[in-house]
Amino acid sequence: MKTKYSNRSLQNFTLSRLLEKDIRIMDILEKHNIPYYSSPHLAFKEVLQDSLISFDTIVAEIHPILDTNDSKYSFEEKGLVEIINYLITVHHKYIREFFNQFESCRIPENIISDNKYKKPFFSLIELLKDELQHHLNKEEQILFPLIKYLVDSERLQEKPKTRNYGSINNPIRQMLFEHESALSIINQIKNHLKDISNTNDYSNWSSNLILIIKEFESDLHKHIHLENNVLFPKAIELENKLLNK
């Protein structure tokens, strides 16, 4: 069957361009541990040079997705408000539900009473939860309304008033820092769980949690990519356009 894109054309797609065509490709890249969220401007072929999987193998998995041409998963034509709504209803909702469900998990009594393992692990989980809750609130209450204000300014053909925030770059810079901080905490949690999994007493419990944390991390990678590499650059571009009219 003829595919929409040849292997040769896909080689030179940047990761950002490829993922804008269909965000379901993130699932494939996650499966193969390809850090698409941190290398958006690199050519697809270049990113795979350090991967254990061949270009032809991964492209064979990508072709069926691209060939469906489902606009629901394409971000090429989505506006800023539509992207924001997607982030809130999908990824922000996921984070909040995750911590609610995590708190209701049955934790073995011996883990609770063992300070050697309990304190570092639960301290890190609480730190991650607190940081991300504040992060989501700042996005929804400060940054996203500012982006929507820029969209309204363009629609009304008005020059935006930067007021006390100076530039959209300032809150975005803080969000980028907080994304890196969350990923760093998750790495600490995973390393701690690996240490726990080496003990016979807690290996089953920690193994299950490793899978849960990996799923959470995967969703956060997608969340970060859509903000860092899609929403934020588009918002900065729009502000520059409106201020330099």
One Martini backbone bead per residue (centre of mass of N, CA, C, O) as a GRO file, in nm:
protein
  245
    1MET     BB    1   0.096   0.036   0.022
    2LYS     BB    2   0.061   0.363  -0.011
    3THR     BB    3   0.217   0.631   0.133
    4LYS     BB    4   0.218   0.958   0.228
    5TYR     BB    5   0.519   0.908   0.329
    6SER     BB    6   0.834   0.890   0.280
    7ASN     BB    7   1.126   0.794   0.417
    8ARG     BB    8   1.290   1.032   0.307
    9SER     BB    9   1.106   1.264   0.412
   10LEU     BB   10   1.116   1.181   0.723
   11GLN     BB   11   1.417   1.223   0.788
   12ASN     BB   12   1.384   1.564   0.778
   13PHE     BB   13   1.206   1.575   0.996
   14THR     BB   14   1.113   1.713   1.260
   15LEU     BB   15   0.981   1.635   1.552
   16SER     BB   16   0.779   1.864   1.566
   17ARG     BB   17   0.649   1.820   1.286
   18LEU     BB   18   0.567   1.526   1.324
   19LEU     BB   19   0.382   1.573   1.586
   20GLU     BB   20   0.182   1.773   1.455
   21LYS     BB   21   0.050   1.559   1.269
   22ASP     BB   22   0.073   1.331   1.523
   23ILE     BB   23   0.054   1.261   1.865
   24ARG     BB   24   0.069   0.941   1.860
   25ILE     BB   25   0.381   0.923   1.813
   26MET     BB   26   0.466   0.949   2.110
   27ASP     BB   27   0.417   0.652   2.189
   28ILE     BB   28   0.647   0.539   2.019
   29LEU     BB   29   0.881   0.707   2.138
   30GLU     BB   30   0.841   0.612   2.427
   31LYS     BB   31   0.886   0.307   2.381
   32HIS     BB   32   1.196   0.395   2.265
   33ASN     BB   33   1.327   0.629   2.432
   34ILE     BB   34   1.261   0.909   2.284
   35PRO     BB   35   1.352   1.257   2.336
   36TYR     BB   36   1.132   1.468   2.197
   37TYR     BB   37   1.098   1.705   2.419
   38SER     BB   38   1.430   1.792   2.389
   39SER     BB   39   1.442   1.755   2.036
   40PRO     BB   40   1.252   1.922   1.820
   41HIS     BB   41   1.479   2.040   1.593
   42LEU     BB   42   1.555   1.770   1.509
   43ALA     BB   43   1.614   1.536   1.304
   44PHE     BB   44   1.492   1.230   1.301
   45LYS     BB   45   1.750   1.080   1.209
   46GLU     BB   46   1.938   1.210   1.423
   47VAL     BB   47   1.800   1.103   1.681
   48LEU     BB   48   1.843   0.786   1.598
   49GLN     BB   49   2.156   0.749   1.625
   50ASP     BB   50   2.128   0.684   1.958
   51SER     BB   51   1.957   0.443   1.886
   52LEU     BB   52   1.856   0.097   1.880
   53ILE     BB   53   1.672   0.184   1.656
   54SER     BB   54   1.569   0.185   1.346
   55PHE     BB   55   1.437   0.378   1.110
   56ASP     BB   56   1.262   0.166   0.957
   57THR     BB   57   1.117   0.050   1.203
   58ILE     BB   58   0.976   0.313   1.310
   59VAL     BB   59   0.837   0.396   1.044
   60ALA     BB   60   0.653   0.145   1.029
   61GLU     BB   61   0.487   0.254   1.283
   62ILE     BB   62   0.406   0.543   1.168
   63HIS     BB   63   0.252   0.518   0.899
   64PRO     BB   64  -0.038   0.428   0.997
   65ILE     BB   65  -0.091   0.701   1.135
   66LEU     BB   66  -0.050   0.902   0.899
   67ASP     BB   67  -0.259   0.753   0.699
   68THR     BB   68  -0.527   0.834   0.855
   69ASN     BB   69  -0.571   1.142   0.881
   70ASP     BB   70  -0.639   1.256   1.184
   71SER     BB   71  -0.736   1.567   1.301
   72LYS     BB   72  -0.756   1.515   1.611
   73TYR     BB   73  -0.418   1.465   1.619
   74SER     BB   74  -0.370   1.742   1.492
   75PHE     BB   75  -0.153   2.055   1.535
   76GLU     BB   76  -0.123   2.240   1.281
   77GLU     BB   77  -0.429   2.402   1.306
   78LYS     BB   78  -0.420   2.475   1.592
   79GLY     BB   79  -0.504   2.681   1.827
   80LEU     BB   80  -0.431   2.814   2.129
   81VAL     BB   81  -0.701   2.753   2.272
   82GLU     BB   82  -0.717   2.455   2.188
   83ILE     BB   83  -0.457   2.368   2.328
   84ILE     BB   84  -0.533   2.450   2.613
   85ASN     BB   85  -0.785   2.272   2.639
   86TYR     BB   86  -0.633   2.009   2.604
   87LEU     BB   87  -0.439   2.029   2.843
   88ILE     BB   88  -0.658   2.046   3.065
   89THR     BB   89  -0.844   1.788   2.984
   90VAL     BB   90  -0.592   1.591   2.984
   91HIS     BB   91  -0.319   1.657   3.153
   92HIS     BB   92  -0.421   1.802   3.404
   93LYS     BB   93  -0.626   1.587   3.480
   94TYR     BB   94  -0.429   1.354   3.513
   95ILE     BB   95  -0.261   1.465   3.748
   96ARG     BB   96  -0.490   1.495   3.954
   97GLU     BB   97  -0.585   1.197   3.944
   98PHE     BB   98  -0.326   1.061   4.024
   99PHE     BB   99  -0.301   1.174   4.318
  100ASN     BB  100  -0.574   1.071   4.415
  101GLN     BB  101  -0.511   0.768   4.361
  102PHE     BB  102  -0.248   0.742   4.520
  103GLU     BB  103  -0.371   0.804   4.804
  104SER     BB  104  -0.563   0.528   4.777
  105CYS     BB  105  -0.346   0.343   4.806
  106ARG     BB  106  -0.221   0.051   4.918
  107ILE     BB  107  -0.001   0.046   5.195
  108PRO     BB  108   0.226  -0.113   5.341
  109GLU     BB  109   0.299  -0.127   5.672
  110ASN     BB  110   0.612  -0.168   5.649
  111ILE     BB  111   0.657   0.093   5.493
  112ILE     BB  112   0.538   0.300   5.689
  113SER     BB  113   0.742   0.200   5.935
  114ASP     BB  114   0.991   0.256   5.728
  115ASN     BB  115   1.216   0.512   5.726
  116LYS     BB  116   1.423   0.431   5.509
  117TYR     BB  117   1.180   0.438   5.278
  118LYS     BB  118   0.955   0.638   5.338
  119LYS     BB  119   1.072   0.927   5.348
  120PRO     BB  120   1.192   0.968   5.062
  121PHE     BB  121   0.948   0.883   4.891
  122PHE     BB  122   0.714   1.064   5.017
  123SER     BB  123   0.863   1.329   4.987
  124LEU     BB  124   0.879   1.325   4.676
  125ILE     BB  125   0.579   1.303   4.616
  126GLU     BB  126   0.498   1.564   4.762
  127LEU     BB  127   0.677   1.750   4.597
  128LEU     BB  128   0.552   1.689   4.322
  129LYS     BB  129   0.265   1.763   4.391
  130ASP     BB  130   0.310   2.058   4.478
  131GLU     BB  131   0.450   2.161   4.222
  132LEU     BB  132   0.225   2.082   4.016
  133GLN     BB  133  -0.013   2.231   4.140
  134HIS     BB  134   0.114   2.513   4.114
  135HIS     BB  135   0.168   2.497   3.814
  136LEU     BB  136  -0.123   2.463   3.710
  137ASN     BB  137  -0.235   2.720   3.840
  138LYS     BB  138  -0.050   2.921   3.690
  139GLU     BB  139  -0.141   2.849   3.409
  140GLU     BB  140  -0.460   2.888   3.450
  141GLN     BB  141  -0.434   3.191   3.598
  142ILE     BB  142  -0.200   3.326   3.406
  143LEU     BB  143  -0.087   3.223   3.127
  144PHE     BB  144  -0.341   3.142   2.965
  145PRO     BB  145  -0.484   3.419   2.981
  146LEU     BB  146  -0.259   3.569   2.830
  147ILE     BB  147  -0.287   3.414   2.566
  148LYS     BB  148  -0.586   3.485   2.522
  149TYR     BB  149  -0.533   3.788   2.505
  150LEU     BB  150  -0.368   3.775   2.244
  151VAL     BB  151  -0.592   3.656   2.073
  152ASP     BB  152  -0.789   3.893   2.117
  153SER     BB  153  -0.605   4.113   2.004
  154GLU     BB  154  -0.598   4.001   1.719
  155ARG     BB  155  -0.906   4.000   1.665
  156LEU     BB  156  -0.922   4.327   1.743
  157GLN     BB  157  -0.668   4.479   1.646
  158GLU     BB  158  -0.468   4.495   1.901
  159LYS     BB  159  -0.247   4.617   2.125
  160PRO     BB  160  -0.090   4.483   2.373
  161LYS     BB  161  -0.080   4.493   2.723
  162THR     BB  162   0.182   4.408   2.943
  163ARG     BB  163   0.206   4.540   3.199
  164ASN     BB  164   0.352   4.348   3.469
  165TYR     BB  165   0.497   4.109   3.275
  166GLY     BB  166   0.624   4.243   2.995
  167SER     BB  167   0.632   3.924   2.896
  168ILE     BB  168   0.559   3.605   2.800
  169ASN     BB  169   0.849   3.501   2.867
  170ASN     BB  170   0.840   3.505   3.177
  171PRO     BB  171   0.632   3.280   3.249
  172ILE     BB  172   0.759   3.069   3.061
  173ARG     BB  173   1.031   3.041   3.201
  174GLN     BB  174   0.908   2.924   3.463
  175MET     BB  175   0.777   2.671   3.335
  176LEU     BB  176   1.037   2.543   3.229
  177PHE     BB  177   1.169   2.507   3.504
  178GLU     BB  178   0.937   2.328   3.626
  179HIS     BB  179   0.968   2.095   3.432
  180GLU     BB  180   1.258   2.018   3.512
  181SER     BB  181   1.195   1.966   3.809
  182ALA     BB  182   0.994   1.731   3.771
  183LEU     BB  183   1.191   1.540   3.623
  184SER     BB  184   1.395   1.525   3.855
  185ILE     BB  185   1.208   1.399   4.068
  186ILE     BB  186   1.138   1.144   3.908
  187ASN     BB  187   1.426   1.034   3.902
  188GLN     BB  188   1.448   1.003   4.208
  189ILE     BB  189   1.213   0.807   4.241
  190LYS     BB  190   1.322   0.582   4.056
  191ASN     BB  191   1.587   0.533   4.212
  192HIS     BB  192   1.451   0.459   4.478
  193LEU     BB  193   1.286   0.215   4.370
  194LYS     BB  194   1.529   0.048   4.285
  195ASP     BB  195   1.642   0.013   4.568
  196ILE     BB  196   1.391  -0.126   4.686
  197SER     BB  197   1.379  -0.370   4.474
  198ASN     BB  198   1.644  -0.510   4.614
  199THR     BB  199   1.438  -0.586   4.826
  200ASN     BB  200   1.243  -0.843   4.930
  201ASP     BB  201   1.013  -0.696   5.092
  202TYR     BB  202   0.952  -0.462   4.833
  203SER     BB  203   0.953  -0.553   4.528
  204ASN     BB  204   0.653  -0.560   4.440
  205TRP     BB  205   0.573  -0.276   4.517
  206SER     BB  206   0.797  -0.125   4.349
  207SER     BB  207   0.733  -0.245   4.070
  208ASN     BB  208   0.450  -0.121   4.047
  209LEU     BB  209   0.542   0.176   4.084
  210ILE     BB  210   0.726   0.197   3.840
  211LEU     BB  211   0.493   0.176   3.634
  212ILE     BB  212   0.329   0.420   3.733
  213ILE     BB  213   0.557   0.633   3.698
  214LYS     BB  214   0.606   0.582   3.397
  215GLU     BB  215   0.325   0.674   3.305
  216PHE     BB  216   0.347   0.956   3.418
  217GLU     BB  217   0.601   1.041   3.262
  218SER     BB  218   0.484   1.007   2.980
  219ASP     BB  219   0.266   1.226   3.010
  220LEU     BB  220   0.463   1.458   3.079
  221HIS     BB  221   0.615   1.460   2.813
  222LYS     BB  222   0.371   1.544   2.643
  223HIS     BB  223   0.302   1.799   2.794
  224ILE     BB  224   0.578   1.938   2.751
  225HIS     BB  225   0.583   1.939   2.448
  226LEU     BB  226   0.318   2.107   2.398
  227GLU     BB  227   0.436   2.352   2.544
  228ASN     BB  228   0.739   2.403   2.465
  229ASN     BB  229   0.693   2.324   2.126
  230VAL     BB  230   0.404   2.476   2.077
  231LEU     BB  231   0.264   2.692   2.256
  232PHE     BB  232   0.494   2.888   2.335
  233PRO     BB  233   0.605   2.968   2.054
  234LYS     BB  234   0.330   3.077   1.949
  235ALA     BB  235   0.298   3.298   2.165
  236ILE     BB  236   0.558   3.453   2.107
  237GLU     BB  237   0.499   3.509   1.810
  238LEU     BB  238   0.239   3.672   1.857
  239GLU     BB  239   0.352   3.896   2.032
  240ASN     BB  240   0.563   4.001   1.833
  241LYS     BB  241   0.361   4.071   1.611
  242LEU     BB  242   0.184   4.278   1.780
  243LEU     BB  243   0.427   4.470   1.883
  244ASN     BB  244   0.548   4.508   1.562
  245LYS     BB  245   0.321   4.677   1.399
   0.00000   0.00000   0.00000
